[in-house]
Amino acid sequence: MTMNLEPIGIIHTPFLKIADMPIQPTGAVGVCGHIDLRPDLAAGLRDLTGFSHIILLYQFHQASAMRLIVTPFLDPEPRGVFATRAPCRPNPIGLSIVKLMEINGCRLDIQNIDVLDGTPLLDIKPYVPAFDRPEGEIRTGWCRRTADDLAQVRSDHRFGKDAG
């Protein structure tokens, strides 16, 4: 099966290099950016202003080749890529939940953004806690030991196109 995805816009951020970027939105609190949505999709923004947060799905366009075993930023132990949020995935798709500040035409001003400037945006979804926050017991696997460090950890070159 073949799948063709076209970017719906471009995410703009202050992060021009992979090194020193936050690794999750939790580490990007207060960081402002914006999305330039394709003009032919502007009608799709109708009613989005009623949401405080949105989910962004995007392409890790500068990620290294796919690897099934990676050493994540938050742990020195190699892990399976599907047990991490590493960008070198079989389908290099990222996800961030960001604060929606304002919509002006095809421009969405956002906050708490943790991606590289120029990142191709694949989709936008409204964040709805009743849909997106599971109830009951939540297990976080190996991350349970490292979650407190998340806001301070920054990216390096290990997952960039030039990584080995």
PyMOL CGO cylinders between C-alpha atoms (Angstrom):
from pymol import cmd
from pymol.cgo import CYLINDER

trace = [
    CYLINDER, 0.00, 0.00, 0.00, 1.24, 3.48, -0.87, 0.3, 1, 1, 1, 1, 1, 1,
    CYLINDER, 1.24, 3.48, -0.87, 0.37, 6.55, 1.13, 0.3, 1, 1, 1, 1, 1, 1,
    CYLINDER, 0.37, 6.55, 1.13, 0.90, 10.07, -0.12, 0.3, 1, 1, 1, 1, 1, 1,
    CYLINDER, 0.90, 10.07, -0.12, 0.73, 12.90, 2.39, 0.3, 1, 1, 1, 1, 1, 1,
    CYLINDER, 0.73, 12.90, 2.39, 0.96, 16.56, 1.46, 0.3, 1, 1, 1, 1, 1, 1,
    CYLINDER, 0.96, 16.56, 1.46, 1.92, 19.16, 4.05, 0.3, 1, 1, 1, 1, 1, 1,
    CYLINDER, 1.92, 19.16, 4.05, -0.95, 21.45, 4.98, 0.3, 1, 1, 1, 1, 1, 1,
    CYLINDER, -0.95, 21.45, 4.98, 1.39, 24.16, 6.18, 0.3, 1, 1, 1, 1, 1, 1,
    CYLINDER, 1.39, 24.16, 6.18, 4.73, 25.02, 7.71, 0.3, 1, 1, 1, 1, 1, 1,
    CYLINDER, 4.73, 25.02, 7.71, 5.56, 25.39, 11.42, 0.3, 1, 1, 1, 1, 1, 1,
    CYLINDER, 5.56, 25.39, 11.42, 7.83, 28.31, 12.25, 0.3, 1, 1, 1, 1, 1, 1,
    CYLINDER, 7.83, 28.31, 12.25, 9.79, 28.38, 15.52, 0.3, 1, 1, 1, 1, 1, 1,
    CYLINDER, 9.79, 28.38, 15.52, 12.91, 30.01, 16.95, 0.3, 1, 1, 1, 1, 1, 1,
    CYLINDER, 12.91, 30.01, 16.95, 14.75, 26.67, 16.69, 0.3, 1, 1, 1, 1, 1, 1,
    CYLINDER, 14.75, 26.67, 16.69, 17.00, 26.80, 13.63, 0.3, 1, 1, 1, 1, 1, 1,
    CYLINDER, 17.00, 26.80, 13.63, 19.18, 23.80, 14.59, 0.3, 1, 1, 1, 1, 1, 1,
    CYLINDER, 19.18, 23.80, 14.59, 18.29, 20.42, 16.06, 0.3, 1, 1, 1, 1, 1, 1,
    CYLINDER, 18.29, 20.42, 16.06, 20.86, 20.74, 18.85, 0.3, 1, 1, 1, 1, 1, 1,
    CYLINDER, 20.86, 20.74, 18.85, 19.57, 22.51, 21.97, 0.3, 1, 1, 1, 1, 1, 1,
    CYLINDER, 19.57, 22.51, 21.97, 15.87, 22.25, 21.06, 0.3, 1, 1, 1, 1, 1, 1,
    CYLINDER, 15.87, 22.25, 21.06, 13.44, 21.13, 23.76, 0.3, 1, 1, 1, 1, 1, 1,
    CYLINDER, 13.44, 21.13, 23.76, 12.56, 17.47, 23.31, 0.3, 1, 1, 1, 1, 1, 1,
    CYLINDER, 12.56, 17.47, 23.31, 8.86, 17.85, 24.19, 0.3, 1, 1, 1, 1, 1, 1,
    CYLINDER, 8.86, 17.85, 24.19, 6.43, 20.79, 24.58, 0.3, 1, 1, 1, 1, 1, 1,
    CYLINDER, 6.43, 20.79, 24.58, 6.90, 20.52, 28.37, 0.3, 1, 1, 1, 1, 1, 1,
    CYLINDER, 6.90, 20.52, 28.37, 10.41, 21.83, 27.84, 0.3, 1, 1, 1, 1, 1, 1,
    CYLINDER, 10.41, 21.83, 27.84, 9.17, 24.63, 25.56, 0.3, 1, 1, 1, 1, 1, 1,
    CYLINDER, 9.17, 24.63, 25.56, 6.78, 26.40, 27.93, 0.3, 1, 1, 1, 1, 1, 1,
    CYLINDER, 6.78, 26.40, 27.93, 6.39, 29.98, 26.73, 0.3, 1, 1, 1, 1, 1, 1,
    CYLINDER, 6.39, 29.98, 26.73, 8.18, 29.40, 23.40, 0.3, 1, 1, 1, 1, 1, 1,
    CYLINDER, 8.18, 29.40, 23.40, 6.22, 31.16, 20.67, 0.3, 1, 1, 1, 1, 1, 1,
    CYLINDER, 6.22, 31.16, 20.67, 5.90, 30.13, 17.06, 0.3, 1, 1, 1, 1, 1, 1,
    CYLINDER, 5.90, 30.13, 17.06, 3.38, 30.19, 14.28, 0.3, 1, 1, 1, 1, 1, 1,
    CYLINDER, 3.38, 30.19, 14.28, 1.93, 28.06, 11.54, 0.3, 1, 1, 1, 1, 1, 1,
    CYLINDER, 1.93, 28.06, 11.54, 1.43, 29.23, 7.98, 0.3, 1, 1, 1, 1, 1, 1,
    CYLINDER, 1.43, 29.23, 7.98, -1.46, 27.14, 6.71, 0.3, 1, 1, 1, 1, 1, 1,
    CYLINDER, -1.46, 27.14, 6.71, -1.98, 26.68, 2.98, 0.3, 1, 1, 1, 1, 1, 1,
    CYLINDER, -1.98, 26.68, 2.98, -4.53, 29.29, 1.83, 0.3, 1, 1, 1, 1, 1, 1,
    CYLINDER, -4.53, 29.29, 1.83, -6.70, 26.68, 0.09, 0.3, 1, 1, 1, 1, 1, 1,
    CYLINDER, -6.70, 26.68, 0.09, -7.32, 25.10, 3.52, 0.3, 1, 1, 1, 1, 1, 1,
    CYLINDER, -7.32, 25.10, 3.52, -8.35, 28.27, 5.38, 0.3, 1, 1, 1, 1, 1, 1,
    CYLINDER, -8.35, 28.27, 5.38, -12.02, 27.24, 5.61, 0.3, 1, 1, 1, 1, 1, 1,
    CYLINDER, -12.02, 27.24, 5.61, -10.91, 24.26, 7.72, 0.3, 1, 1, 1, 1, 1, 1,
    CYLINDER, -10.91, 24.26, 7.72, -9.94, 26.64, 10.54, 0.3, 1, 1, 1, 1, 1, 1,
    CYLINDER, -9.94, 26.64, 10.54, -13.58, 27.55, 11.14, 0.3, 1, 1, 1, 1, 1, 1,
    CYLINDER, -13.58, 27.55, 11.14, -14.53, 27.09, 14.82, 0.3, 1, 1, 1, 1, 1, 1,
    CYLINDER, -14.53, 27.09, 14.82, -10.95, 26.27, 15.91, 0.3, 1, 1, 1, 1, 1, 1,
    CYLINDER, -10.95, 26.27, 15.91, -10.69, 29.52, 17.93, 0.3, 1, 1, 1, 1, 1, 1,
    CYLINDER, -10.69, 29.52, 17.93, -12.92, 27.95, 20.59, 0.3, 1, 1, 1, 1, 1, 1,
    CYLINDER, -12.92, 27.95, 20.59, -10.10, 25.58, 21.58, 0.3, 1, 1, 1, 1, 1, 1,
    CYLINDER, -10.10, 25.58, 21.58, -7.24, 26.57, 23.87, 0.3, 1, 1, 1, 1, 1, 1,
    CYLINDER, -7.24, 26.57, 23.87, -4.92, 23.79, 22.69, 0.3, 1, 1, 1, 1, 1, 1,
    CYLINDER, -4.92, 23.79, 22.69, -4.36, 21.93, 19.45, 0.3, 1, 1, 1, 1, 1, 1,
    CYLINDER, -4.36, 21.93, 19.45, -2.58, 18.73, 18.47, 0.3, 1, 1, 1, 1, 1, 1,
    CYLINDER, -2.58, 18.73, 18.47, -0.05, 19.11, 15.69, 0.3, 1, 1, 1, 1, 1, 1,
    CYLINDER, -0.05, 19.11, 15.69, 1.01, 16.15, 13.57, 0.3, 1, 1, 1, 1, 1, 1,
    CYLINDER, 1.01, 16.15, 13.57, 4.12, 16.87, 11.55, 0.3, 1, 1, 1, 1, 1, 1,
    CYLINDER, 4.12, 16.87, 11.55, 6.95, 15.30, 9.59, 0.3, 1, 1, 1, 1, 1, 1,
    CYLINDER, 6.95, 15.30, 9.59, 10.36, 14.91, 11.20, 0.3, 1, 1, 1, 1, 1, 1,
    CYLINDER, 10.36, 14.91, 11.20, 11.88, 16.26, 7.98, 0.3, 1, 1, 1, 1, 1, 1,
    CYLINDER, 11.88, 16.26, 7.98, 15.45, 16.42, 9.33, 0.3, 1, 1, 1, 1, 1, 1,
    CYLINDER, 15.45, 16.42, 9.33, 15.46, 13.06, 11.12, 0.3, 1, 1, 1, 1, 1, 1,
    CYLINDER, 15.46, 13.06, 11.12, 18.12, 10.43, 10.49, 0.3, 1, 1, 1, 1, 1, 1,
    CYLINDER, 18.12, 10.43, 10.49, 17.29, 7.18, 8.76, 0.3, 1, 1, 1, 1, 1, 1,
    CYLINDER, 17.29, 7.18, 8.76, 14.91, 4.81, 10.49, 0.3, 1, 1, 1, 1, 1, 1,
    CYLINDER, 14.91, 4.81, 10.49, 16.34, 2.83, 13.42, 0.3, 1, 1, 1, 1, 1, 1,
    CYLINDER, 16.34, 2.83, 13.42, 14.46, 0.23, 15.43, 0.3, 1, 1, 1, 1, 1, 1,
    CYLINDER, 14.46, 0.23, 15.43, 16.72, 0.50, 18.51, 0.3, 1, 1, 1, 1, 1, 1,
    CYLINDER, 16.72, 0.50, 18.51, 17.57, 3.99, 19.81, 0.3, 1, 1, 1, 1, 1, 1,
    CYLINDER, 17.57, 3.99, 19.81, 19.05, 5.53, 22.92, 0.3, 1, 1, 1, 1, 1, 1,
    CYLINDER, 19.05, 5.53, 22.92, 16.49, 8.13, 23.96, 0.3, 1, 1, 1, 1, 1, 1,
    CYLINDER, 16.49, 8.13, 23.96, 17.34, 11.52, 25.43, 0.3, 1, 1, 1, 1, 1, 1,
    CYLINDER, 17.34, 11.52, 25.43, 15.91, 10.62, 28.83, 0.3, 1, 1, 1, 1, 1, 1,
    CYLINDER, 15.91, 10.62, 28.83, 17.63, 7.28, 29.34, 0.3, 1, 1, 1, 1, 1, 1,
    CYLINDER, 17.63, 7.28, 29.34, 21.10, 5.83, 28.67, 0.3, 1, 1, 1, 1, 1, 1,
    CYLINDER, 21.10, 5.83, 28.67, 19.67, 2.39, 27.85, 0.3, 1, 1, 1, 1, 1, 1,
    CYLINDER, 19.67, 2.39, 27.85, 18.87, 1.47, 24.22, 0.3, 1, 1, 1, 1, 1, 1,
    CYLINDER, 18.87, 1.47, 24.22, 15.11, 1.08, 23.67, 0.3, 1, 1, 1, 1, 1, 1,
    CYLINDER, 15.11, 1.08, 23.67, 12.80, -0.02, 20.88, 0.3, 1, 1, 1, 1, 1, 1,
    CYLINDER, 12.80, -0.02, 20.88, 11.83, 3.01, 18.79, 0.3, 1, 1, 1, 1, 1, 1,
    CYLINDER, 11.83, 3.01, 18.79, 8.11, 2.40, 19.42, 0.3, 1, 1, 1, 1, 1, 1,
    CYLINDER, 8.11, 2.40, 19.42, 8.75, 2.74, 23.18, 0.3, 1, 1, 1, 1, 1, 1,
    CYLINDER, 8.75, 2.74, 23.18, 10.24, 6.20, 22.59, 0.3, 1, 1, 1, 1, 1, 1,
    CYLINDER, 10.24, 6.20, 22.59, 9.38, 9.45, 20.90, 0.3, 1, 1, 1, 1, 1, 1,
    CYLINDER, 9.38, 9.45, 20.90, 12.59, 9.42, 18.84, 0.3, 1, 1, 1, 1, 1, 1,
    CYLINDER, 12.59, 9.42, 18.84, 12.17, 10.94, 15.37, 0.3, 1, 1, 1, 1, 1, 1,
    CYLINDER, 12.17, 10.94, 15.37, 13.99, 8.21, 13.40, 0.3, 1, 1, 1, 1, 1, 1,
    CYLINDER, 13.99, 8.21, 13.40, 10.83, 6.14, 12.96, 0.3, 1, 1, 1, 1, 1, 1,
    CYLINDER, 10.83, 6.14, 12.96, 9.57, 4.01, 10.04, 0.3, 1, 1, 1, 1, 1, 1,
    CYLINDER, 9.57, 4.01, 10.04, 7.13, 6.88, 9.36, 0.3, 1, 1, 1, 1, 1, 1,
    CYLINDER, 7.13, 6.88, 9.36, 8.82, 10.00, 10.76, 0.3, 1, 1, 1, 1, 1, 1,
    CYLINDER, 8.82, 10.00, 10.76, 5.69, 11.62, 12.20, 0.3, 1, 1, 1, 1, 1, 1,
    CYLINDER, 5.69, 11.62, 12.20, 5.78, 13.78, 15.31, 0.3, 1, 1, 1, 1, 1, 1,
    CYLINDER, 5.78, 13.78, 15.31, 3.05, 14.97, 17.65, 0.3, 1, 1, 1, 1, 1, 1,
    CYLINDER, 3.05, 14.97, 17.65, 2.93, 18.04, 19.87, 0.3, 1, 1, 1, 1, 1, 1,
    CYLINDER, 2.93, 18.04, 19.87, 0.13, 19.57, 21.92, 0.3, 1, 1, 1, 1, 1, 1,
    CYLINDER, 0.13, 19.57, 21.92, 0.49, 23.34, 21.84, 0.3, 1, 1, 1, 1, 1, 1,
    CYLINDER, 0.49, 23.34, 21.84, -1.44, 26.35, 23.06, 0.3, 1, 1, 1, 1, 1, 1,
    CYLINDER, -1.44, 26.35, 23.06, -3.42, 28.15, 20.36, 0.3, 1, 1, 1, 1, 1, 1,
    CYLINDER, -3.42, 28.15, 20.36, -3.03, 31.88, 20.93, 0.3, 1, 1, 1, 1, 1, 1,
    CYLINDER, -3.03, 31.88, 20.93, -4.67, 33.47, 17.88, 0.3, 1, 1, 1, 1, 1, 1,
    CYLINDER, -4.67, 33.47, 17.88, -5.75, 32.84, 14.31, 0.3, 1, 1, 1, 1, 1, 1,
    CYLINDER, -5.75, 32.84, 14.31, -5.27, 35.57, 11.70, 0.3, 1, 1, 1, 1, 1, 1,
    CYLINDER, -5.27, 35.57, 11.70, -6.30, 34.38, 8.24, 0.3, 1, 1, 1, 1, 1, 1,
    CYLINDER, -6.30, 34.38, 8.24, -4.04, 31.40, 7.50, 0.3, 1, 1, 1, 1, 1, 1,
    CYLINDER, -4.04, 31.40, 7.50, -1.63, 32.15, 10.33, 0.3, 1, 1, 1, 1, 1, 1,
    CYLINDER, -1.63, 32.15, 10.33, -1.98, 30.40, 13.68, 0.3, 1, 1, 1, 1, 1, 1,
    CYLINDER, -1.98, 30.40, 13.68, 0.04, 31.84, 16.55, 0.3, 1, 1, 1, 1, 1, 1,
    CYLINDER, 0.04, 31.84, 16.55, 1.01, 29.09, 18.97, 0.3, 1, 1, 1, 1, 1, 1,
    CYLINDER, 1.01, 29.09, 18.97, 2.92, 28.67, 22.21, 0.3, 1, 1, 1, 1, 1, 1,
    CYLINDER, 2.92, 28.67, 22.21, 4.88, 25.84, 23.85, 0.3, 1, 1, 1, 1, 1, 1,
    CYLINDER, 4.88, 25.84, 23.85, 6.22, 24.63, 20.51, 0.3, 1, 1, 1, 1, 1, 1,
    CYLINDER, 6.22, 24.63, 20.51, 9.19, 22.27, 20.46, 0.3, 1, 1, 1, 1, 1, 1,
    CYLINDER, 9.19, 22.27, 20.46, 9.93, 21.63, 16.77, 0.3, 1, 1, 1, 1, 1, 1,
    CYLINDER, 9.93, 21.63, 16.77, 12.50, 22.74, 14.23, 0.3, 1, 1, 1, 1, 1, 1,
    CYLINDER, 12.50, 22.74, 14.23, 11.75, 25.86, 12.20, 0.3, 1, 1, 1, 1, 1, 1,
    CYLINDER, 11.75, 25.86, 12.20, 10.38, 24.96, 8.76, 0.3, 1, 1, 1, 1, 1, 1,
    CYLINDER, 10.38, 24.96, 8.76, 8.78, 21.69, 9.88, 0.3, 1, 1, 1, 1, 1, 1,
    CYLINDER, 8.78, 21.69, 9.88, 6.08, 20.44, 7.46, 0.3, 1, 1, 1, 1, 1, 1,
    CYLINDER, 6.08, 20.44, 7.46, 2.68, 20.26, 9.16, 0.3, 1, 1, 1, 1, 1, 1,
    CYLINDER, 2.68, 20.26, 9.16, 0.56, 17.22, 8.29, 0.3, 1, 1, 1, 1, 1, 1,
    CYLINDER, 0.56, 17.22, 8.29, -2.59, 17.84, 10.36, 0.3, 1, 1, 1, 1, 1, 1,
    CYLINDER, -2.59, 17.84, 10.36, -4.20, 19.86, 13.14, 0.3, 1, 1, 1, 1, 1, 1,
    CYLINDER, -4.20, 19.86, 13.14, -6.68, 18.42, 15.63, 0.3, 1, 1, 1, 1, 1, 1,
    CYLINDER, -6.68, 18.42, 15.63, -8.37, 20.10, 18.57, 0.3, 1, 1, 1, 1, 1, 1,
    CYLINDER, -8.37, 20.10, 18.57, -7.20, 18.92, 21.97, 0.3, 1, 1, 1, 1, 1, 1,
    CYLINDER, -7.20, 18.92, 21.97, -10.19, 17.69, 23.95, 0.3, 1, 1, 1, 1, 1, 1,
    CYLINDER, -10.19, 17.69, 23.95, -9.35, 16.31, 27.41, 0.3, 1, 1, 1, 1, 1, 1,
    CYLINDER, -9.35, 16.31, 27.41, -12.42, 14.05, 27.43, 0.3, 1, 1, 1, 1, 1, 1,
    CYLINDER, -12.42, 14.05, 27.43, -11.09, 12.39, 24.25, 0.3, 1, 1, 1, 1, 1, 1,
    CYLINDER, -11.09, 12.39, 24.25, -7.35, 12.69, 24.70, 0.3, 1, 1, 1, 1, 1, 1,
    CYLINDER, -7.35, 12.69, 24.70, -6.71, 12.07, 28.38, 0.3, 1, 1, 1, 1, 1, 1,
    CYLINDER, -6.71, 12.07, 28.38, -7.24, 8.42, 29.30, 0.3, 1, 1, 1, 1, 1, 1,
    CYLINDER, -7.24, 8.42, 29.30, -8.93, 7.51, 32.56, 0.3, 1, 1, 1, 1, 1, 1,
    CYLINDER, -8.93, 7.51, 32.56, -7.82, 4.83, 34.98, 0.3, 1, 1, 1, 1, 1, 1,
    CYLINDER, -7.82, 4.83, 34.98, -4.34, 3.50, 35.59, 0.3, 1, 1, 1, 1, 1, 1,
    CYLINDER, -4.34, 3.50, 35.59, -1.67, 5.06, 33.40, 0.3, 1, 1, 1, 1, 1, 1,
    CYLINDER, -1.67, 5.06, 33.40, 1.67, 3.30, 32.99, 0.3, 1, 1, 1, 1, 1, 1,
    CYLINDER, 1.67, 3.30, 32.99, 4.63, 5.12, 31.50, 0.3, 1, 1, 1, 1, 1, 1,
    CYLINDER, 4.63, 5.12, 31.50, 7.14, 2.29, 31.19, 0.3, 1, 1, 1, 1, 1, 1,
    CYLINDER, 7.14, 2.29, 31.19, 10.78, 3.29, 31.45, 0.3, 1, 1, 1, 1, 1, 1,
    CYLINDER, 10.78, 3.29, 31.45, 9.82, 7.02, 31.36, 0.3, 1, 1, 1, 1, 1, 1,
    CYLINDER, 9.82, 7.02, 31.36, 8.47, 6.93, 34.91, 0.3, 1, 1, 1, 1, 1, 1,
    CYLINDER, 8.47, 6.93, 34.91, 12.04, 7.35, 36.20, 0.3, 1, 1, 1, 1, 1, 1,
    CYLINDER, 12.04, 7.35, 36.20, 12.90, 10.33, 33.99, 0.3, 1, 1, 1, 1, 1, 1,
    CYLINDER, 12.90, 10.33, 33.99, 9.76, 12.46, 33.67, 0.3, 1, 1, 1, 1, 1, 1,
    CYLINDER, 9.76, 12.46, 33.67, 10.98, 15.00, 36.22, 0.3, 1, 1, 1, 1, 1, 1,
    CYLINDER, 10.98, 15.00, 36.22, 13.96, 15.86, 33.98, 0.3, 1, 1, 1, 1, 1, 1,
    CYLINDER, 13.96, 15.86, 33.98, 11.88, 16.49, 30.86, 0.3, 1, 1, 1, 1, 1, 1,
    CYLINDER, 11.88, 16.49, 30.86, 11.73, 20.28, 31.01, 0.3, 1, 1, 1, 1, 1, 1,
    CYLINDER, 11.73, 20.28, 31.01, 15.53, 20.62, 31.23, 0.3, 1, 1, 1, 1, 1, 1,
    CYLINDER, 15.53, 20.62, 31.23, 16.63, 18.06, 28.63, 0.3, 1, 1, 1, 1, 1, 1,
    CYLINDER, 16.63, 18.06, 28.63, 17.59, 19.41, 25.21, 0.3, 1, 1, 1, 1, 1, 1,
    CYLINDER, 17.59, 19.41, 25.21, 18.08, 17.76, 21.87, 0.3, 1, 1, 1, 1, 1, 1,
    CYLINDER, 18.08, 17.76, 21.87, 21.47, 16.98, 20.38, 0.3, 1, 1, 1, 1, 1, 1,
    CYLINDER, 21.47, 16.98, 20.38, 22.59, 15.60, 17.02, 0.3, 1, 1, 1, 1, 1, 1,
    CYLINDER, 22.59, 15.60, 17.02, 21.86, 11.92, 17.70, 0.3, 1, 1, 1, 1, 1, 1,
    CYLINDER, 21.86, 11.92, 17.70, 18.70, 11.81, 15.53, 0.3, 1, 1, 1, 1, 1, 1,
    CYLINDER, 18.70, 11.81, 15.53, 19.56, 14.36, 12.83, 0.3, 1, 1, 1, 1, 1, 1,
    CYLINDER, 19.56, 14.36, 12.83, 20.16, 13.48, 9.18, 0.3, 1, 1, 1, 1, 1, 1,
    CYLINDER, 20.16, 13.48, 9.18, 23.92, 13.59, 9.77, 0.3, 1, 1, 1, 1, 1, 1,
    CYLINDER, 23.92, 13.59, 9.77, 23.74, 11.13, 12.70, 0.3, 1, 1, 1, 1, 1, 1,
    CYLINDER, 23.74, 11.13, 12.70, 25.45, 7.78, 12.34, 0.3, 1, 1, 1, 1, 1, 1,
]
cmd.load_cgo(trace, "trace")
